[in-house]
Every structure is written in C-alpha cells, then in structure tokens.
Amino acid sequence: MRSSSRGLLLSMVAMTALLPAGARAANPAATPPMGWNSWDAYGLTIDEREFRANAGVLAGIASLGWRYAVIDEGWYMGNPLGDRLETRDYLLDDFGRTVPVPKRFPSAAGGAGFKHLADWVHTLGLKFGIHIVRGIPKQAVYHNLPIAGSSYHAGDAADTSDTCGWDDGNFGVRDSAAGQAYYDSLLALYAAWGVDFLKVDCIADHPYKPAEIRQIATAIARTGRPIVLSLSPGPAQLANVAQMASQAQMWRISDDVWDGWNFSHESPEQTFPNGVAAAFDTLAKWSAYAKPGNWPDADMLPIGELSPHPGWGDSRQSRLSAEEQRTQLTLWAIARSPLILGANLTRLDAATRALISHRAVLELNQKATASHEITPLPPALAGLRIWTAEVAGNTRLWRCFAFFNPGDKPATLRATWQELGLANGSYRSADLWAESPAQPIDHLELTLPPHGSAIYRVEAR
C-alpha cells in the first residue's frame, strides 16, 4: 500500500532542505536518555490512543528525567498481527518511506505522518521517538519508487542480496550516493515530523552494518536537528566502539533483556533472551565507554505490567521479583545505562510507580561520573558485585556504593570504607533507597536477600 499525500510530504522535505548543508546539532544526549518504549508492552501493535495514554503518564514523571516517548517497531503496518511479514501490509509514501497507518494513528491522516503526534508530545514537555529497521522497504524496490530530493530510484539504493535475518521486510542500502540519498530523504522526513529519538534495528550486531550506521549518522547531521541515534540489537562488540561512539549516542551491549534473572541457552552462541544476571559482566566490560554523548545501552527495563501484546511471550506481570526489579534499576542507574521503561504505564501498580519515581537513584544515573565495578574484592566479599561512582553535590563530592547479591542464597557483607577504596578518615553514610539521614559510620554490615541489592551515599565528615 502507498500513501498518495505527495504534496505535503514534499513540502516537509523542502523545509528541512533549507537547513545549511552539514549543519551539526548540539549533543542530544549529554546524560543517559530516560523514557519509555512501547515494545515490552505492545510489541508491533500500539496505536495512537494507547500511545497518548502512556505518554500522558510519562509526562507526570518527566520532572524526574523520564522524557522520551518512543513508538517501537510496526507503526507502518496495517496488520501488525499478520503471521508473516508479507501479510502485515506496510504503508509507504510516494518516495518509498514507511509512514504511520492512519487507521492506527488517526492524526497521520492526510499525509501528516507523525507531525501532529510529535507536536502534541512536545506540548507535554516530552521528546518523541520512533523505531525503524535499517534498509529500504522491499515494496519500494519492487515498484522502483523515486528517492525524494534526488534523481535516484529505490532500485539504485537497494542491496537486494542483503536482508535482516529476523525481519526481512527491507533490503539493505548500498554504500553509494544513491544509498546516502535514500537515508537523507528518510531523515529529512523524520526531522520535519519532529522526531527526537531514532532507534535503528538490525544494525549494531548480527549483523554489524558500519556503512549504514555512517549513512544514517550523516543524514541526521544534515537535518541540523538534535536526534538521538540508538543502535540495536546487541551484543555490540568492543572492537566496533570507535565508530559507534563517533556516530551514535546509544548502542545496545546485549541482546534483548526480558523479565527473568537467568535464561537457559542451548549454545554459547545464543544471545536471546537475556536475564538481569548477565548484565553484571556486560556493564562492567563497557563502563569505561560511558560518557556524555555516548551511552552503552543495557536494554529496556521489563518491569511492571507487560501487556496487552508484549514483544516476546504472553501478556503478563513482570516475572522479576520486587527485589530483582530494584536490583535491575540500581545496576542500570549506577552503571549509567540509558533508562527506558517497558511497562504499560497506564497500568502501573503502586510498587512500580514508587520504584521509577525515586529521585535520588535516578539522579545518580544522570549525574554520576567514574562509574565502575570494584575489583578485586576482599576475600570476605567474594560472590558479591560492588559498584562505585562519584557524584558532585552542591558543596562537595560524594561517593556512592552499590552492593549486589547475584546468588540464590542470602549473603552478609561487612566492610570498612577503606576496604572499598576510600582514604583513611571519618565518614557518614545514608541508605539511598531508604532515603535515611546520613549517620557517622566506619563500616557497613548488612544482609542482602537472593538477587538483592543496596546502595549507599558516603561522604567525609
């Protein structure tokens, strides 16, 4: 199916084309992006009514940093529950670009695309994001549609020998002038809609597509709009960090994380799905690369209610226990991973709402520096995982220590601050989750439940 709204889409592209060639936008991700993505609760199926309802809830916690409202895969599918990609009925414009289906997104009628919806999101004080799979739709190539703003056609840009192994609706894009023209036209359209966040899939790993990453980053820069580029899926490889860090703000360091502590895999090569436990090693390996504008991404937070059509499995309440959910958020926070909620926000229970509204823990994610795992640990702490980070307060620098018990039995720890790396001296400490007042303390002693965690703020007396 193709949209016939050629005139409005041409005017959108023309407006974007007025930007100076090579205009460079400001850093769009000085701190780890925080927000919500539709995949864990809605899979391919979300519609405008459901998106607006979730965005409305997100706006209520935006002051805590939750600002990105992202529509994941499938917004261009007329039949997202079709049993095969060919039956899902992609909607394209006259230039071979996927556009939102008006029967699911009524504000897209008349060729407006996501312009009206993005404008509404912005009025809430939020930022608007979408997901795409890299490449050019096969339907555009079969009809050899023209590429907006160029003399090329889809057939010139497409690499018909290349498809995504788990979503073959698109062909790859050639590393050529025609291929760049296609991505330029795509990003010009998204910038005109008001997109602030672009998650591109089948590009960071299995397979890694460096040419298409470069083409997309170039196209974003040419729009002059500050758009966060998020690369999926993982596990991204450390050998590729230089390119990813120079051209994207987020890249997935694991395959999809779902609501389990551990998942059994049939072979070492299998990476889907991942549980929370696997993130300890992954985040430790990538911690040195987290800095303003570059955020190794441990994936979404599959907490709360995952319904009505989660991207994997049946509709359900998260299978992570309350302790495991808090441990996941604590680890993601101190490791400075982006924080992207997966819950159906319209069905938050009190416990989930309290978890995602804890200002001190969220500020740690946004303000910490020098985050890393402490290794090696004293023998008395064997089996635990301990992270530390520095945070600049109003008048002094303070340290944060997060303690994790990845084991299946309770674990007791006792350690002085000096054993954890602080200089000799007197300190006071406060339990960050309990929001207790700081007390003079020379050592810490506590028992962590299985898969449990604790986090403390420590400062000199």
C-alpha positions as CSV (number, residue, x, y, z in Angstrom):
1,M,0.0,0.0,0.0
2,R,1.2,3.5,-0.8
3,S,0.1,6.9,0.6
4,S,-1.0,9.4,-2.0
5,S,-0.2,12.5,0.1
6,R,2.8,13.5,-2.1
7,G,2.4,17.3,-1.8
8,L,2.5,17.6,2.0
9,L,5.5,15.2,2.2
10,L,7.3,17.2,-0.5
11,S,6.8,20.4,1.5
12,M,8.2,18.7,4.6
13,V,11.3,17.7,2.8
14,A,11.6,21.1,1.3
15,M,11.5,22.8,4.7
16,T,14.3,20.5,6.0
17,A,16.3,21.1,2.9
18,L,16.6,24.8,3.9
19,L,18.9,23.9,6.7
20,P,22.6,24.6,6.0
21,A,24.4,21.6,4.4
22,G,26.3,19.7,7.1
23,A,24.6,21.6,9.9
24,R,25.7,20.0,13.2
25,A,23.2,19.9,16.0
26,A,24.1,20.1,19.7
27,N,24.9,17.0,21.7
28,P,21.4,15.4,22.1
29,A,22.4,13.1,24.9
30,A,24.6,14.8,27.5
31,T,23.2,12.4,30.1
32,P,21.8,8.9,29.7
33,P,18.4,9.1,27.9
34,M,15.5,8.2,30.1
35,G,12.0,7.4,28.8
36,W,9.5,4.8,27.7
37,N,9.4,2.4,24.7
38,S,6.3,0.6,23.6
39,W,7.9,-2.8,22.7
40,D,7.8,-4.6,26.0
41,A,4.1,-4.0,26.5
42,Y,2.7,-3.6,23.0
43,G,5.1,-5.3,20.5
44,L,4.1,-4.3,17.0
45,T,0.5,-3.3,17.9
46,I,0.5,0.1,19.6
47,D,-2.0,2.6,18.3
48,E,-2.4,6.4,18.8
49,R,-4.9,6.1,21.6
50,E,-2.6,3.7,23.6
51,F,0.5,5.8,22.9
52,R,-1.2,9.0,24.0
53,A,-2.4,7.3,27.2
54,N,1.2,6.2,28.1
55,A,2.7,9.5,27.1
56,G,0.3,11.2,29.4
57,V,1.5,9.1,32.3
58,L,5.1,9.7,31.3
59,A,4.5,13.4,31.4
60,G,3.6,13.1,35.0
61,I,7.1,11.8,35.9
62,A,9.0,13.9,33.4
63,S,10.4,16.1,36.1
64,L,12.3,13.0,37.3
65,G,14.1,12.7,33.9
66,W,11.7,10.4,32.1
67,R,11.3,12.4,28.8
68,Y,11.5,10.2,25.7
69,A,8.2,8.6,24.5
70,V,9.2,6.1,21.8
71,I,7.0,4.1,19.4
72,D,8.8,0.8,18.6
73,E,8.5,-1.3,15.5
74,G,5.4,-1.8,13.4
75,W,3.7,1.7,13.3
76,Y,3.7,1.4,9.4
77,M,1.9,-2.0,9.5
78,G,-1.8,-2.1,8.6
79,N,-2.0,-5.7,10.0
80,P,0.7,-5.9,12.7
81,L,-0.5,-9.3,13.9
82,G,-0.2,-10.9,10.5
83,D,1.5,-14.3,10.6
84,R,4.2,-13.3,8.1
85,L,5.8,-10.0,7.2
86,E,4.2,-10.2,3.7
87,T,0.7,-10.1,5.4
88,R,1.4,-7.1,7.6
89,D,0.6,-4.6,4.9
90,Y,3.3,-1.9,5.0
91,L,2.2,1.7,4.2
92,L,4.7,3.7,2.1
93,D,4.7,7.2,0.8
94,D,5.4,8.1,-2.8
95,F,9.2,8.0,-2.1
96,G,9.4,4.5,-0.6
97,R,9.5,5.5,3.0
98,T,7.3,3.8,5.6
99,V,4.7,6.1,7.1
100,P,2.2,5.6,10.0
101,V,-1.1,3.9,9.2
102,P,-4.0,6.3,9.7
103,K,-6.4,3.6,10.9
104,R,-4.0,3.1,13.8
105,F,-2.7,6.7,14.1
106,P,-5.6,9.0,13.0
107,S,-3.5,12.2,13.3
108,A,-1.4,10.8,10.4
109,A,-4.3,11.2,8.0
110,G,-3.8,13.4,5.0
111,G,-0.1,12.6,4.8
112,A,0.8,14.4,8.1
113,G,2.9,11.4,9.2
114,F,3.8,11.8,12.9
115,K,4.0,15.6,12.7
116,H,0.8,16.2,14.8
117,L,1.6,13.5,17.3
118,A,5.1,14.7,17.8
119,D,3.9,18.3,18.2
120,W,1.5,17.0,20.9
121,V,4.2,15.1,22.7
122,H,6.3,18.3,22.7
123,T,3.5,20.2,24.4
124,L,3.7,17.8,27.3
125,G,7.4,18.6,27.8
126,L,8.5,15.3,26.3
127,K,10.5,14.2,23.4
128,F,9.3,11.9,20.6
129,G,10.9,8.8,19.2
130,I,10.4,6.0,16.7
131,H,11.9,2.7,15.8
132,I,12.9,1.5,12.3
133,V,14.6,-1.5,10.8
134,R,17.6,-0.5,8.7
135,G,17.3,-0.6,5.0
136,I,14.7,0.2,2.3
137,P,11.3,-1.5,2.1
138,K,11.2,-4.3,-0.5
139,Q,7.9,-2.9,-1.7
140,A,9.7,0.4,-2.6
141,V,12.2,-1.6,-4.6
142,Y,9.7,-3.7,-6.4
143,H,8.0,-0.6,-7.6
144,N,11.3,1.2,-8.1
145,L,9.9,4.4,-6.4
146,P,11.8,7.7,-6.7
147,I,14.0,8.9,-3.9
148,A,12.9,12.3,-2.7
149,G,15.3,15.2,-3.4
150,S,17.4,13.2,-5.9
151,S,17.5,11.7,-9.4
152,Y,17.8,8.2,-7.9
153,H,15.2,5.4,-7.5
154,A,14.8,2.7,-4.9
155,G,16.5,0.2,-7.2
156,D,19.6,2.3,-7.3
157,A,19.9,2.3,-3.5
158,A,18.9,-1.2,-2.6
159,D,21.3,-4.1,-2.0
160,T,18.9,-7.0,-2.8
161,S,21.4,-9.6,-1.6
162,D,21.1,-8.2,2.0
163,T,18.1,-8.6,4.4
164,C,17.8,-8.7,8.1
165,G,17.9,-12.3,9.4
166,W,14.9,-11.8,11.7
167,D,12.9,-9.1,9.9
168,D,13.2,-9.4,6.1
169,G,10.7,-6.7,5.2
170,N,13.6,-4.5,3.9
171,F,16.6,-4.8,1.6
172,G,19.9,-3.4,2.7
173,V,21.1,0.0,1.5
174,R,24.1,0.3,-0.8
175,D,27.1,2.3,0.3
176,S,26.7,4.7,-2.6
177,A,25.4,8.1,-3.5
178,A,22.0,6.6,-4.1
179,G,22.1,4.8,-0.7
180,Q,23.0,8.1,1.0
181,A,20.3,9.9,-0.9
182,Y,17.7,7.4,0.5
183,Y,18.8,7.9,4.1
184,D,19.0,11.6,3.6
185,S,15.3,11.6,2.4
186,L,14.3,9.4,5.3
187,L,15.9,11.6,8.0
188,A,14.6,14.8,6.3
189,L,11.1,13.4,6.7
190,Y,11.6,12.4,10.3
191,A,13.2,15.8,11.2
192,A,10.2,17.5,9.6
193,W,7.9,15.4,11.7
194,G,9.8,16.4,14.9
195,V,11.5,13.2,15.8
196,D,13.9,13.5,18.7
197,F,15.0,9.8,19.0
198,L,15.6,7.2,16.4
199,K,16.1,3.6,17.3
200,V,17.6,1.7,14.3
201,D,17.5,-2.1,14.5
202,C,19.4,-4.9,12.8
203,I,22.5,-2.7,12.6
204,A,24.6,-2.9,15.8
205,D,25.2,-6.7,15.7
206,H,24.1,-9.8,13.9
207,P,24.8,-8.1,11.6
208,Y,27.0,-5.1,12.3
209,K,26.5,-2.7,9.4
210,P,29.1,0.1,9.7
211,A,28.3,1.7,6.3
212,E,24.6,2.1,7.1
213,I,25.5,3.5,10.6
214,R,27.6,6.1,8.9
215,Q,25.0,6.9,6.3
216,I,22.3,7.4,9.0
217,A,24.5,9.5,11.2
218,T,25.4,11.6,8.2
219,A,21.8,12.0,7.3
220,I,20.9,13.1,10.8
221,A,23.7,15.6,10.9
222,R,22.4,17.1,7.6
223,T,19.0,17.8,9.1
224,G,20.5,20.0,11.8
225,R,18.1,18.5,14.3
226,P,19.4,17.0,17.6
227,I,18.2,13.4,17.1
228,V,19.5,10.7,19.5
229,L,20.7,7.7,17.4
230,S,20.2,4.4,19.2
231,L,21.7,1.3,17.6
232,S,20.2,-2.2,18.1
233,P,20.4,-5.1,18.8
234,G,23.3,-6.3,20.9
235,P,25.6,-7.6,21.9
236,A,27.7,-4.9,20.2
237,Q,31.3,-5.7,20.0
238,L,34.1,-3.8,21.8
239,A,36.1,-3.8,18.6
240,N,33.5,-1.5,17.0
241,V,33.3,1.0,19.8
242,A,35.2,3.8,17.9
243,Q,32.7,4.0,15.1
244,M,29.7,3.7,17.3
245,A,30.9,6.3,19.7
246,S,31.6,8.8,16.9
247,Q,28.3,8.3,15.2
248,A,25.7,7.3,17.7
249,Q,24.6,8.2,21.2
250,M,23.5,4.8,22.3
251,W,24.3,1.3,21.3
252,R,23.0,-2.0,22.7
253,I,25.5,-4.0,24.6
254,S,23.3,-7.1,25.0
255,D,20.6,-8.9,23.1
256,D,17.1,-8.3,24.3
257,V,16.7,-8.3,28.1
258,W,13.5,-9.7,29.3
259,D,11.9,-10.4,32.7
260,G,14.0,-13.2,34.1
261,W,17.0,-13.4,36.3
262,N,18.6,-16.1,34.1
263,F,17.6,-17.7,30.9
264,S,18.9,-21.1,29.7
265,H,20.5,-21.1,26.3
266,E,21.1,-24.2,24.1
267,S,24.5,-23.0,23.0
268,P,27.1,-20.3,23.9
269,E,26.4,-18.5,20.6
270,Q,22.7,-18.0,21.6
271,T,22.2,-14.4,23.0
272,F,18.4,-14.2,23.1
273,P,16.8,-13.6,25.6
274,N,19.0,-12.2,28.3
275,G,18.2,-12.0,32.0
276,V,19.3,-9.4,34.5
277,A,22.1,-11.5,35.9
278,A,24.0,-11.4,32.6
279,A,24.2,-7.6,32.7
280,F,26.7,-7.6,35.5
281,D,29.5,-8.8,33.3
282,T,28.3,-6.9,30.3
283,L,28.1,-3.5,32.0
284,A,31.4,-4.0,33.7
285,K,33.1,-4.6,30.4
286,W,31.6,-1.4,28.9
287,S,31.8,1.0,31.8
288,A,34.9,2.8,30.5
289,Y,33.0,3.9,27.4
290,A,30.1,5.7,29.2
291,K,30.5,9.4,28.8
292,P,28.4,12.5,27.7
293,G,27.1,11.7,24.2
294,N,28.0,8.0,24.4
295,W,25.9,5.5,26.5
296,P,26.4,1.8,26.3
297,D,22.8,0.6,26.5
298,A,21.9,-2.5,28.6
299,D,18.4,-2.5,27.1
300,M,15.0,-1.7,28.5
301,L,13.6,-2.3,31.9
302,P,10.9,-5.0,31.6
303,I,9.2,-4.2,34.9
304,G,5.6,-3.6,35.8
305,E,2.8,-5.0,33.6
306,L,3.9,-6.2,30.1
307,S,0.6,-6.2,28.3
308,P,-1.5,-6.4,26.1
309,H,0.8,-7.7,23.4
310,P,4.4,-7.8,24.6
311,G,7.1,-8.2,22.0
312,W,8.0,-11.6,23.5
313,G,5.8,-14.0,25.3
314,D,2.3,-13.8,26.6
315,S,0.6,-10.8,28.3
316,R,1.8,-10.8,32.0
317,Q,3.0,-9.0,35.0
318,S,6.8,-8.9,35.0
319,R,8.3,-12.2,36.2
320,L,11.1,-10.3,38.0
321,S,10.5,-10.3,41.8
322,A,10.3,-6.9,43.6
323,E,13.9,-7.4,44.7
324,E,15.1,-8.2,41.2
325,Q,13.4,-5.2,39.7
326,R,15.0,-2.9,42.2
327,T,18.4,-4.6,41.6
328,Q,18.0,-4.1,37.8
329,L,17.2,-0.4,38.3
330,T,20.0,0.0,40.8
331,L,22.6,-1.6,38.4
332,W,21.4,0.3,35.4
333,A,21.5,3.6,37.4
334,I,25.0,3.3,38.8
335,A,26.4,2.0,35.5
336,R,24.8,4.9,33.7
337,S,22.9,2.9,31.2
338,P,20.0,4.6,29.5
339,L,16.8,4.0,31.4
340,I,14.0,3.1,29.1
341,L,10.8,1.7,30.8
342,G,9.0,-1.2,29.2
343,A,5.9,-1.3,31.4
344,N,2.4,-0.4,30.3
345,L,2.4,2.9,32.1
346,T,-1.4,3.1,32.2
347,R,-1.4,0.0,34.4
348,L,1.3,0.9,37.0
349,D,0.8,-0.6,40.4
350,A,1.9,1.4,43.5
351,A,5.2,-0.6,43.8
352,T,6.3,0.0,40.2
353,R,5.4,3.7,40.4
354,A,7.4,4.1,43.6
355,L,10.3,2.3,42.1
356,I,10.5,4.5,39.0
357,S,9.9,7.7,41.0
358,H,12.9,7.5,43.3
359,R,14.6,10.8,42.6
360,A,17.9,10.1,44.4
361,V,18.6,6.9,42.4
362,L,17.5,8.5,39.1
363,E,19.8,11.5,39.8
364,L,22.7,9.1,40.3
365,N,22.1,7.8,36.8
366,Q,22.1,11.3,35.4
367,K,24.9,12.9,37.4
368,A,27.5,10.2,38.3
369,T,31.0,10.1,36.9
370,A,33.7,7.5,37.2
371,S,31.2,4.6,37.5
372,H,32.8,1.2,37.6
373,E,32.8,-2.1,39.3
374,I,35.2,-2.6,42.2
375,T,37.7,-5.4,41.5
376,P,39.2,-7.4,43.0
377,L,37.2,-7.6,46.2
378,P,38.4,-8.6,49.6
379,P,38.0,-12.4,50.2
380,A,35.2,-11.7,52.7
381,L,33.1,-10.2,50.0
382,A,33.6,-13.0,47.4
383,G,30.5,-13.7,45.4
384,L,29.1,-10.2,45.6
385,R,29.3,-7.5,42.9
386,I,30.1,-3.9,44.1
387,W,30.0,-0.8,42.0
388,T,31.0,2.7,42.9
389,A,30.6,6.2,41.4
390,E,31.3,9.8,42.2
391,V,28.6,12.5,42.3
392,A,29.2,16.2,42.6
393,G,26.9,17.7,45.2
394,N,26.2,21.4,45.9
395,T,29.2,21.8,48.1
396,R,31.2,18.6,48.0
397,L,32.0,15.4,46.1
398,W,30.4,12.3,47.4
399,R,30.7,8.6,46.6
400,C,28.1,6.1,46.0
401,F,28.5,2.3,46.6
402,A,26.0,-0.2,45.2
403,F,26.1,-3.8,46.6
404,F,24.6,-6.7,44.7
405,N,24.0,-10.4,45.7
406,P,23.7,-12.3,42.4
407,G,23.5,-15.6,44.3
408,D,20.4,-17.7,45.1
409,K,21.0,-17.5,48.9
410,P,21.2,-14.6,51.3
411,A,24.6,-13.0,51.6
412,T,26.0,-11.0,54.5
413,L,28.7,-8.4,54.0
414,R,30.8,-6.5,56.4
415,A,33.4,-4.0,55.1
416,T,35.1,-0.8,56.1
417,W,35.1,2.1,53.6
418,Q,38.8,1.8,53.4
419,E,38.4,-1.8,52.2
420,L,36.2,-0.4,49.4
421,G,38.8,2.1,48.3
422,L,38.2,5.3,50.4
423,A,41.1,7.0,52.1
424,N,41.6,6.8,55.8
425,G,39.3,9.2,57.6
426,S,35.8,9.6,59.1
427,Y,32.7,9.2,57.0
428,R,29.0,9.4,57.2
429,S,26.6,7.3,55.1
430,A,23.0,7.1,54.1
431,D,20.9,4.4,52.5
432,L,19.9,5.9,49.2
433,W,16.8,3.7,48.6
434,A,15.5,4.3,52.2
435,E,16.3,8.0,52.0
436,S,17.6,7.8,55.5
437,P,19.6,10.7,57.0
438,A,23.4,10.3,56.9
439,Q,24.9,8.9,60.0
440,P,28.5,8.6,61.2
441,I,29.7,5.1,60.3
442,D,33.1,3.5,59.9
443,H,32.0,0.2,58.4
444,L,28.9,-1.3,56.7
445,E,27.3,-4.5,57.7
446,L,24.1,-5.8,56.0
447,T,22.5,-8.9,54.7
448,L,21.2,-9.0,51.1
449,P,18.5,-11.4,50.0
450,P,19.0,-13.5,46.9
451,H,19.3,-11.3,43.8
452,G,19.0,-8.3,46.2
453,S,20.9,-5.0,46.3
454,A,21.6,-1.9,48.4
455,I,23.0,1.4,47.6
456,Y,24.7,3.9,49.9
457,R,25.8,7.5,49.7
458,V,29.1,8.2,51.5
459,E,30.8,11.5,52.3
460,A,33.6,12.7,54.5
461,R,32.6,14.0,57.9
